[in-house]
Amino acid sequence: MTVPFAGKRVLDLSGFAPQRPHALAIAMAGKLAAQFGATVIRPLPAGGDSLAALPPLLPDGSSALARFLLAGRTGGDTGGAFDAAIGDAAAVMAADAALRVRISVFGPGEDPPMSELGLLALSGILAAVHPEGEAPHRLGGHQAAYAAGLAGFTAMAAGLRAGMRDIADISLFDTACWLNWKAAATVVLLGAAAAAKDKEGRGGWHTMRAKDGHVALVYMAKDWPPLRDLIGDPSLAEPRFATQRARGENMAALNAVMAPWFAARTRAEITAAAQARRIPIGPVLSPRELLADRQHAARGFIGPEGTPRLPIRIDGAAPQWMETGHAA
């Protein structure tokens, strides 16, 4: 199978990024470039690798995050010509590269100090996901930085394929806003009614306690009749539950009616019954349960060393160059 970026040299300047969101985004773009066949050079400053100590840590003290992000890299320095370079503005503009991809908070210009939590807060994501009446809290993982890395790789891939000499700018803030664009767009389109509409619409998105844990209960208006019939309680046919809006306004009462049905059954029983009626209900799995899940195991997502593969298959198989990150 042809390796898309075989013979291309990419300079990964994540080691020189003083801010963590930038470094994570740059490293993610470099990881993808390596897994698509490019030779990715990642030099390090005299002070060492800022990603090497990031949690989670493995039993030997090394960083599992660094192992994931930095697979397929080659050490070296910034000397020589590169087909592409990705880094923050200060580092990437000094590189000898046909294509430069700059990662910054707001775009060209001053790059203010920023954390991943700050990006999620500024973009409105925290306000959109925190429970009503509770203080916003950080989401797990590195959603904003990884998404910016994907945007950076997309710009790099387009430039490499076209043989362009150019500068592409990736804003961490813009990327975070893009992840939750519907919240702001709804306000633009619907004004003051947006908050009430969103509250009603989210009424079908929550979890229910089962006999052995929880299930994710997600249903749209079209799913309500089969869900109502599945539970079989006559009170669910009452007018207060007849429409999506009415169900949102009476959510506490609705959950009280539905709760005994869920609590009397296991997650597997609930999932099987729901899927038979095409209702999108599924079990809430812990990481340990996920590893034991037959579907997850069949997909071969996590390797023996704990590193995930890219979620891409071609003709049903993960190409060798995606698995290894080296040119074939």
C-alpha positions in Angstrom: 0.0 0.0 0.0 1.4 3.4 -0.9 2.5 5.5 2.0 1.0 9.0 1.5 3.9 11.1 2.8 6.9 8.8 2.2 10.0 10.8 1.5 8.6 13.9 3.2 10.6 15.5 6.0 8.6 17.2 8.8 10.0 19.2 11.6 8.1 18.8 14.9 8.9 21.7 17.2 6.7 20.6 20.2 9.8 20.3 22.4 10.3 24.1 22.0 6.8 25.2 22.8 6.7 26.9 26.2 2.9 26.4 26.7 1.4 23.0 27.2 -1.6 23.3 24.9 0.7 24.3 22.0 3.1 21.5 22.7 0.3 18.8 22.8 -1.3 20.1 19.6 2.1 20.2 17.8 3.0 16.7 19.0 -0.4 15.3 17.9 0.1 16.8 14.4 3.6 15.3 14.3 2.3 11.9 15.4 -0.2 11.8 12.6 2.4 12.9 10.0 4.7 10.1 11.2 1.9 7.5 11.0 1.1 8.6 7.5 4.7 7.9 6.5 6.6 11.1 6.9 10.0 11.2 8.5 9.4 13.4 11.5 12.3 15.1 13.2 11.8 16.2 16.8 14.7 18.2 18.2 14.8 19.0 22.0 16.1 22.1 23.8 18.9 21.9 26.3 16.4 21.8 29.2 14.9 18.4 28.1 11.5 17.2 26.9 8.5 19.0 28.5 6.2 16.1 27.6 8.4 13.4 29.2 6.9 13.8 32.7 3.2 14.3 31.8 0.8 11.8 33.4 -0.3 9.1 33.3 3.0 7.5 34.3 4.0 3.9 33.6 5.5 1.6 36.3 9.0 2.5 35.1 8.3 6.2 35.6 8.0 7.1 32.0 5.1 9.0 30.5 2.4 7.0 28.8 1.2 10.2 27.2 4.6 10.8 25.7 4.8 7.3 24.4 1.5 7.8 22.7 2.2 11.2 21.2 5.8 10.7 20.2 5.7 7.3 18.5 7.6 7.2 15.2 9.7 10.3 15.8 13.4 10.6 14.8 15.8 12.7 16.9 17.9 15.4 15.4 18.3 19.1 15.1 16.6 21.9 13.2 19.3 22.1 10.5 18.6 21.3 6.9 15.5 21.9 4.7 12.1 20.4 5.6 9.0 19.9 3.5 6.9 21.1 6.5 7.4 22.4 10.0 4.9 22.8 12.8 5.4 24.7 16.0 4.5 27.9 17.8 5.2 31.2 16.1 8.5 31.8 17.7 10.0 28.5 16.7 8.4 27.7 13.4 9.2 30.9 11.6 12.9 30.3 12.2 12.7 26.9 10.4 13.8 26.2 6.9 10.6 24.7 5.6 8.4 25.1 2.5 5.3 24.9 4.6 5.0 26.3 8.1 2.1 25.5 10.4 1.8 27.9 13.3 -0.1 27.0 16.5 -1.2 29.9 18.7 -4.0 30.9 21.0 -5.8 33.5 18.9 -3.8 33.6 15.7 -0.8 35.7 14.5 0.4 38.3 16.9 0.8 38.3 20.7 0.4 34.8 22.1 -1.0 35.2 25.7 -0.5 32.6 28.4 -3.2 29.9 28.2 -4.1 26.6 29.8 -6.3 23.8 28.4 -8.8 24.6 31.1 -8.7 28.2 30.0 -9.4 27.2 26.4 -12.4 25.1 27.4 -13.7 28.0 29.6 -13.3 30.7 27.0 -14.9 28.6 24.2 -18.1 28.0 26.2 -17.6 24.3 26.4 -17.5 24.3 30.2 -20.7 26.3 30.4 -22.4 23.9 28.0 -21.6 20.6 29.9 -21.6 21.4 33.6 -24.7 20.4 35.6 -27.1 23.3 36.3 -26.3 25.0 39.5 -22.9 23.5 39.9 -19.5 25.1 39.3 -17.9 24.3 35.9 -15.1 21.7 36.1 -12.6 20.4 33.6 -13.3 17.6 31.2 -11.0 14.7 31.1 -8.3 14.3 28.4 -6.9 16.9 26.1 -9.8 17.6 23.7 -9.0 21.1 22.7 -5.2 20.5 22.2 -5.7 17.2 20.3 -8.4 18.8 18.1 -6.0 21.7 17.3 -3.4 19.1 16.4 -5.8 17.4 14.0 -6.4 20.8 12.4 -2.7 21.4 12.2 -2.2 18.0 10.5 -5.1 18.7 8.1 -3.4 21.9 7.0 0.0 20.2 6.8 -1.5 17.3 4.7 -3.1 19.6 2.3 0.1 21.6 1.8 2.2 18.5 1.4 -0.1 17.0 -1.2 -0.2 20.2 -3.1 3.5 21.0 -2.8 2.7 24.5 -1.5 5.0 27.0 0.1 2.8 28.7 2.6 2.0 29.6 6.2 -1.0 28.0 7.9 -2.3 29.4 11.2 -4.2 27.2 13.7 -5.9 29.0 16.6 -6.4 26.9 19.7 -9.3 29.2 20.7 -11.0 28.9 17.3 -10.6 25.1 17.4 -12.2 24.9 20.9 -15.1 27.1 19.7 -15.5 24.9 16.7 -15.9 21.8 19.0 -19.1 23.3 20.5 -20.1 25.7 17.7 -23.8 24.8 18.0 -24.2 26.4 21.4 -23.2 29.9 20.1 -24.9 29.5 16.7 -28.2 28.7 18.5 -28.0 32.0 20.4 -27.3 33.8 17.1 -30.2 32.2 15.4 -32.8 31.9 18.2 -31.8 34.6 20.6 -33.2 34.5 24.2 -35.2 31.4 23.4 -32.0 29.4 22.8 -31.3 28.6 26.5 -34.8 27.3 27.1 -34.8 25.3 23.9 -31.5 23.7 24.7 -32.6 22.8 28.2 -35.7 21.0 26.8 -33.6 19.3 24.1 -31.1 17.9 26.5 -33.9 16.3 28.5 -33.3 13.1 26.5 -29.6 13.0 27.4 -28.8 11.5 30.7 -28.0 8.2 32.5 -30.2 5.8 34.4 -29.2 3.4 37.1 -29.4 -0.3 36.2 -29.2 -3.3 38.4 -25.4 -3.5 37.8 -24.4 0.1 37.0 -25.7 2.8 34.7 -26.8 3.1 31.1 -26.7 6.1 28.8 -30.3 7.0 27.9 -30.4 9.1 24.7 -33.5 9.5 22.7 -35.0 11.9 20.2 -38.7 12.4 19.5 -38.8 9.5 17.1 -37.4 7.2 19.8 -40.0 8.0 22.4 -42.8 5.7 21.2 -40.6 2.6 21.1 -39.0 3.6 24.5 -42.5 4.2 26.0 -43.7 0.8 24.7 -40.5 -0.9 25.9 -41.0 0.2 29.5 -44.7 -0.5 29.3 -45.9 1.8 32.2 -49.5 3.1 31.3 -48.7 6.5 32.9 -46.1 7.2 30.2 -49.1 7.7 27.8 -50.3 10.7 29.8 -50.4 14.1 28.1 -47.6 15.5 30.4 -45.2 13.1 28.5 -46.7 13.4 25.0 -44.2 15.8 23.4 -40.4 16.5 23.7 -41.1 19.8 25.3 -43.6 18.3 27.8 -41.1 15.6 28.7 -38.4 18.2 29.3 -40.7 20.2 31.6 -41.7 17.1 33.5 -38.3 15.3 33.5 -38.2 14.6 37.2 -41.6 12.9 37.1 -40.7 11.1 33.9 -37.5 9.7 35.4 -39.4 8.6 38.5 -41.8 6.5 36.3 -39.0 5.0 34.2 -36.4 4.4 37.0 -37.9 1.1 38.4 -37.8 -0.5 35.0 -34.1 0.3 34.5 -33.2 -0.6 38.1 -34.7 -4.1 37.8 -32.6 -5.0 34.8 -28.9 -5.4 34.0 -27.1 -3.2 31.5 -26.8 -6.1 29.1 -30.6 -6.8 29.3 -31.4 -3.2 28.8 -29.0 -2.8 25.9 -30.3 -5.9 24.1 -33.9 -4.9 24.6 -33.3 -1.3 23.4 -31.2 -2.3 20.4 -34.0 -4.7 19.3 -36.2 -1.7 19.0 -33.5 0.6 17.5 -33.4 2.8 20.6 -29.9 4.3 21.2 -29.3 3.1 24.7 -26.0 1.6 25.8 -24.1 0.6 29.0 -21.7 3.0 30.9 -18.5 1.0 30.9 -15.5 1.6 33.2 -12.0 1.4 31.5 -11.6 -2.1 32.9 -14.9 -3.2 31.5 -14.1 -1.6 28.2 -11.0 -3.7 27.8 -13.1 -6.8 28.5 -15.8 -5.8 26.0 -15.9 -8.2 23.0 -16.5 -5.4 20.5 -13.6 -3.4 21.8 -11.3 -6.5 21.7 -12.4 -7.4 18.2 -11.5 -3.9 16.9 -7.9 -4.3 18.3 -7.8 -0.7 19.4 -5.3 -1.0 22.3 -2.0 -2.8 21.7 -0.3 -5.0 24.2 2.0 -2.1 25.2 -1.1 0.1 25.9 -0.8 2.3 22.8 -3.9 2.9 20.7 -4.0 2.6 16.9 -5.4 5.3 14.7 -9.2 4.8 14.4 -8.9 4.3 10.6 -9.1 1.1 8.6 -8.8 0.6 4.8 -10.5 -2.5 3.3 -11.1 -3.7 6.9 -7.5 -3.6 8.0 -5.2 -1.0 9.6 -2.4 -0.4 7.1 1.1 -1.3 8.3 2.3 2.3 7.9 -0.4 3.5 10.2 0.5 0.9 12.8 4.2 1.5 12.8 4.4 5.2 11.9 7.3 4.5 9.5 7.5 4.6 5.8 7.0 1.2 4.2 
